[in-house]
Amino acid sequence: MSNLINISEAASLALHSMALIARNQPQRMNVKVLARDLDVSQTHLAKVFQKLSKNGLVKSVRGPAGGFELDKPAEDISFLEIYEIIEGKVNLTDCPLGKTHCVFETCIFGDELNRISADIYATLKEMNLSKF
């Protein structure tokens, strides 16, 4: 069965693992434990964490009690920020399909897909890690 809204595996891993880290604060979590809890590839998750770390959302602490922790307060980390680190900046355009030219004079979708995209954008921007 197909979904109308698809989030990449990498973005999903980032969102879910960041929520787990927020929920388990102040305890740190390492990639091995996160991968086990999420039942995902440790290698893929490590690549996701390279991006999250490089962009200042998490920091890695070495040692026996090491692992990842949030690098800023949970309430200051939006789902949109996490998503854009993994997928790139979201660009809300006139065409929901990203086209610059259309064979139709007016969009066959009207403004509905643009409205839905804007709603999803606003929702992700509003959601943050503090609720975990």
C-alpha positions in Angstrom: 0.0 0.0 0.0 1.3 3.4 -1.0 1.4 6.5 1.3 0.5 9.9 0.0 3.2 11.6 2.1 6.6 10.0 2.1 9.5 10.8 4.4 12.9 9.3 3.4 14.4 6.7 5.6 17.2 9.0 6.6 14.9 11.8 7.7 12.7 9.3 9.6 15.8 7.9 11.3 16.9 11.4 12.2 13.5 12.4 13.6 13.0 9.2 15.6 16.5 9.0 17.0 16.5 12.7 18.0 13.2 12.1 19.8 14.7 9.1 21.7 17.7 11.2 22.7 15.4 14.0 23.9 13.3 11.5 25.9 16.3 9.9 27.5 18.1 13.1 28.6 20.3 13.5 30.5 21.5 10.0 29.7 23.5 9.8 26.4 22.6 7.3 23.7 25.1 5.8 21.3 24.4 4.7 17.7 24.5 1.0 18.5 21.7 1.4 21.1 19.6 3.7 18.9 19.9 1.4 15.9 18.8 -1.6 18.1 15.9 0.4 19.6 14.8 1.6 16.1 15.6 -1.8 14.4 17.6 -0.1 11.7 21.0 -0.2 10.1 23.7 1.0 12.5 25.8 2.1 9.5 23.0 4.2 8.0 22.2 5.7 11.4 25.9 6.6 11.9 25.8 8.6 8.6 22.7 10.4 9.7 24.4 11.4 12.9 27.4 12.7 11.1 25.1 15.3 9.5 23.3 16.0 12.7 26.5 16.5 14.6 28.1 18.6 11.8 25.1 20.9 11.9 25.2 21.4 15.7 22.1 19.5 16.8 24.0 16.8 18.7 27.4 16.4 20.2 29.3 13.2 20.8 30.9 12.4 24.1 33.5 9.6 24.3 34.1 7.1 27.0 32.2 4.4 28.9 29.2 6.7 29.6 29.6 8.3 26.1 27.2 8.7 23.3 25.2 11.5 21.7 23.4 14.3 23.6 21.5 17.3 22.3 23.7 20.3 21.7 21.0 22.8 22.4 17.7 22.8 24.3 15.1 20.4 23.1 12.5 23.2 22.7 14.9 24.9 20.3 15.1 22.0 17.9 12.2 21.8 15.5 11.3 18.8 13.4 11.7 21.1 10.3 15.3 21.9 11.3 16.1 18.1 11.6 14.3 17.4 8.3 16.1 20.1 6.4 19.5 19.0 7.7 18.9 15.6 6.2 16.9 16.5 3.1 18.0 20.1 2.3 16.1 23.4 2.5 12.4 23.1 1.8 11.4 25.4 -1.0 7.7 26.2 -1.1 7.1 27.1 -4.8 4.1 28.0 -6.9 4.2 24.5 -8.4 3.8 21.7 -5.9 5.8 19.4 -8.3 8.6 21.9 -8.6 8.0 22.6 -12.3 8.7 26.0 -13.9 6.4 25.5 -16.9 3.0 23.8 -17.1 1.0 22.8 -20.1 -2.1 24.0 -18.3 -3.0 27.7 -18.0 -4.0 27.1 -14.3 -2.8 24.3 -12.1 -5.0 21.2 -12.2 -4.5 20.9 -8.4 -5.6 24.5 -7.8 -4.0 25.9 -4.7 -4.8 22.8 -2.6 -1.4 21.0 -2.8 0.4 24.3 -2.1 -1.9 24.8 1.0 -1.2 21.3 2.2 2.6 21.7 1.7 2.5 25.0 3.6 0.5 23.3 6.4 3.0 20.4 6.7 5.9 23.0 6.7 4.2 25.0 9.4 3.5 21.8 11.4 7.1 20.6 11.2 8.4 24.1 12.2 6.1 24.2 15.2 6.9 20.7 16.5 10.0 20.4 18.6 11.7 17.8 20.8 10.5 19.2 24.1 7.4 17.0 24.2 9.5 13.9 24.6 
